[in-house]
Amino acid sequence: DPEQVKSYHRQMLSESIYLQRWVNDLLDLSNLQSTDFKIEMQELSLCSVLNDVVHSAQQMAKLKNIEISQEQETQMCKVIGDYGRLRQMFLIILDNAIKFSPQSSIVTVSLKDKTVSIRDNGIGIPQEDSPYIFDRFYKVESEGNKIGTGLGLSIAKQIADRHKVKLLVNSKQNEGTECIFKF
């Protein structure tokens, strides 16, 4: 049946894309954990990185009618870092904030005194899962967490560590989660 063949092709494409993402995530994580892997450290504007990340996440947020509120104390926050890797780190966290937030809610990205906060009003992280969220392949069991490799938060943590950024997570179940990056 031609329709059944199309369905199989769509499923194979979907699985191939998932596997490609998984392999790329594993390569990223492996590289970041290697002390021989150099990241391109240079002076950059943290504001520019955050503006770029928020702009990139807007489409996904729009699908859930989520507003991304951006609060910045300054427009010229200079730090030393790898633009692409910092962008990746913040995008992983913002992506999760949107993914686990209810429809028509607000996710806040703020920058104050070289501290970045990404806060949502989502489902939160169960207290018993909190110590493990940055472990490779660890996924909190929930209805909204069926897709993904379980590597995103581990990659974000490795990027933070390579930049000597302190990453803290405050979460209350059914109230939301806040990820704090202290530069």
Backbone torsions as a table, in degrees:
resi	resn	phi	psi	omega
1	ASP	NA	123.5	-178.1
2	PRO	-58.4	-36.3	179.0
3	GLU	-67.1	-37.7	178.4
4	GLN	-67.1	-38.7	177.8
5	VAL	-63.4	-43.2	177.1
6	LYS	-60.5	-41.3	179.2
7	SER	-62.7	-43.2	177.4
8	TYR	-63.2	-41.1	179.3
9	HIS	-63.2	-43.0	177.8
10	ARG	-61.4	-41.7	-179.9
11	GLN	-66.5	-41.5	178.7
12	MET	-64.1	-40.7	177.9
13	LEU	-63.2	-45.2	179.6
14	SER	-60.3	-45.5	179.3
15	GLU	-65.9	-38.7	178.9
16	SER	-64.0	-42.3	177.9
17	ILE	-63.2	-42.5	178.1
18	TYR	-60.8	-46.1	-179.9
19	LEU	-65.1	-38.3	178.0
20	GLN	-62.7	-43.8	178.3
21	ARG	-62.4	-41.9	-179.0
22	TRP	-63.1	-46.6	179.0
23	VAL	-62.6	-43.9	178.8
24	ASN	-62.3	-40.9	177.2
25	ASP	-62.9	-42.6	178.0
26	LEU	-62.4	-41.3	178.1
27	LEU	-64.1	-44.4	177.5
28	ASP	-58.1	-48.8	-178.1
29	LEU	-62.7	-44.0	179.0
30	SER	-61.2	-45.1	178.4
31	ASN	-62.0	-45.8	-177.5
32	LEU	-64.8	-29.7	-179.7
33	GLN	-81.5	-14.6	180.0
34	SER	-83.6	128.1	178.6
35	THR	-70.0	-19.0	178.5
36	ASP	-77.9	-19.6	-178.0
37	PHE	-77.3	118.3	-178.3
38	LYS	-92.9	135.6	171.9
39	ILE	-106.5	151.2	-173.1
40	GLU	-84.2	91.7	-179.4
41	MET	-84.7	127.9	177.2
42	GLN	-155.6	164.7	177.4
43	GLU	-70.9	135.0	179.4
44	LEU	-150.7	167.3	178.7
45	SER	-94.2	117.5	176.2
46	LEU	-61.8	-32.7	177.1
47	CYS	-60.8	-43.3	179.6
48	SER	-63.3	-42.3	178.9
49	VAL	-60.6	-47.9	-178.4
50	LEU	-64.8	-40.3	177.2
51	ASN	-60.4	-42.5	178.8
52	ASP	-62.2	-45.5	-178.5
53	VAL	-63.5	-46.3	-179.9
54	VAL	-62.6	-42.4	178.0
55	HIS	-60.0	-43.5	-179.6
56	SER	-65.8	-33.6	-176.3
57	ALA	-83.7	-10.6	-175.6
58	GLN	-57.3	-40.6	-176.8
59	GLN	-64.3	-44.4	178.6
60	MET	-64.6	-40.6	178.7
61	ALA	-63.4	-39.7	-179.0
62	LYS	-60.9	-34.7	179.8
63	LEU	-61.7	-27.7	179.2
64	LYS	-107.4	8.5	-178.2
65	ASN	56.8	40.5	179.3
66	ILE	-99.9	134.5	176.6
67	GLU	-93.8	131.9	174.0
68	ILE	-100.1	111.9	179.7
69	SER	-93.3	130.0	-178.6
70	GLN	-116.3	124.5	179.5
71	GLU	-121.5	118.8	179.6
72	GLN	-129.9	128.5	179.6
73	GLU	-74.3	-27.5	-175.9
74	THR	-141.6	162.8	176.7
75	GLN	-105.7	-6.7	-175.8
76	MET	-131.0	63.9	179.5
77	CYS	-90.9	103.9	-177.7
78	LYS	-87.4	132.9	173.9
79	VAL	-139.1	167.8	173.9
80	ILE	-102.9	124.7	-179.5
81	GLY	-176.2	-179.6	176.8
82	ASP	-99.6	111.5	-175.1
83	TYR	-53.1	-50.5	-176.6
84	GLY	-62.3	-41.8	-179.2
85	ARG	-71.7	-40.0	176.8
86	LEU	-64.2	-40.3	177.0
87	ARG	-59.7	-45.3	178.8
88	GLN	-60.1	-44.8	-179.1
89	MET	-60.2	-50.8	-179.4
90	PHE	-66.0	-36.4	-179.2
91	LEU	-67.0	-37.2	176.5
92	ILE	-59.7	-46.8	-177.4
93	ILE	-69.5	-42.7	179.1
94	LEU	-65.6	-39.2	176.8
95	ASP	-59.0	-45.0	177.4
96	ASN	-64.7	-40.5	179.5
97	ALA	-59.8	-42.2	178.8
98	ILE	-69.6	-45.4	-177.7
99	LYS	-57.3	-39.9	-174.6
100	PHE	-100.2	9.8	176.7
101	SER	-94.7	149.2	177.3
102	PRO	-72.8	159.6	175.6
103	GLN	-51.7	147.5	173.7
104	SER	56.9	39.1	177.2
105	SER	-113.5	-173.0	-177.5
106	ILE	-122.9	135.6	171.2
107	VAL	-114.1	130.9	-176.2
108	THR	-110.8	129.8	174.4
109	VAL	-114.7	117.8	-178.1
110	SER	-128.3	151.7	178.1
111	LEU	-132.3	121.7	178.4
112	LYS	-149.8	127.3	177.0
113	ASP	51.1	49.6	-179.9
114	LYS	57.2	28.9	173.6
115	THR	-123.3	125.1	178.6
116	VAL	-105.9	136.9	177.7
117	SER	-128.0	132.9	173.1
118	ILE	-121.0	115.0	-171.6
119	ARG	-124.5	135.2	176.8
120	ASP	-126.5	172.3	176.7
121	ASN	-116.8	38.6	-174.1
122	GLY	-85.4	-154.1	-172.8
123	ILE	-75.9	-16.0	179.8
124	GLY	75.1	174.9	-178.6
125	ILE	-111.9	125.5	177.3
126	PRO	-57.6	140.5	-175.6
127	GLN	-55.7	-37.4	-178.4
128	GLU	-70.6	-18.3	178.9
129	ASP	-92.4	-19.4	-174.3
130	SER	-51.0	-43.8	-177.6
131	PRO	-66.6	-15.0	-171.6
132	TYR	-110.2	-1.8	-170.9
133	ILE	-63.8	-21.6	179.5
134	PHE	-96.4	3.5	177.2
135	ASP	-76.5	144.4	177.1
136	ARG	-58.1	137.2	175.1
137	PHE	68.4	3.4	-179.3
138	TYR	-79.4	127.8	177.4
139	LYS	-132.4	129.7	175.3
140	VAL	-69.1	131.2	179.7
141	GLU	-73.3	111.9	176.7
142	SER	-157.6	163.4	-179.1
143	GLU	-62.4	-36.0	-177.3
144	GLY	-85.2	3.7	-174.0
145	ASN	-121.3	42.6	-179.2
146	LYS	-88.1	-24.5	-179.3
147	ILE	-104.8	140.4	178.9
148	GLY	132.8	163.1	-175.4
149	THR	-97.9	-14.8	-174.8
150	GLY	78.0	18.7	-178.6
151	LEU	-113.4	-17.1	-173.9
152	GLY	-56.2	-51.8	-178.2
153	LEU	-67.4	-32.7	176.6
154	SER	-65.2	-40.6	177.2
155	ILE	-65.0	-45.5	179.5
156	ALA	-58.7	-42.0	179.9
157	LYS	-65.3	-40.6	178.7
158	GLN	-64.3	-40.8	178.1
159	ILE	-63.6	-44.0	177.9
160	ALA	-59.9	-46.0	-179.7
161	ASP	-61.5	-42.3	-178.9
162	ARG	-66.1	-24.2	178.5
163	HIS	-97.5	4.9	-177.2
164	LYS	56.0	38.2	177.3
165	VAL	-98.6	130.2	177.8
166	LYS	-81.6	122.7	-178.5
167	LEU	-110.1	118.4	179.4
168	LEU	-118.2	148.0	177.8
169	VAL	-129.1	124.8	173.4
170	ASN	-114.6	126.2	-177.4
171	SER	-146.3	140.9	173.6
172	LYS	-128.9	128.8	-178.0
173	GLN	-58.8	134.0	-179.3
174	ASN	65.5	12.6	176.2
175	GLU	-122.7	-29.9	178.4
176	GLY	132.3	177.5	-176.9
177	THR	-134.3	143.4	174.5
178	GLU	-127.7	125.2	173.9
179	CYS	-104.7	128.8	-176.3
180	ILE	-118.9	129.0	178.7
181	PHE	-114.3	115.5	179.5
182	LYS	-105.6	113.3	179.8
183	PHE	-86.8	NA	NA
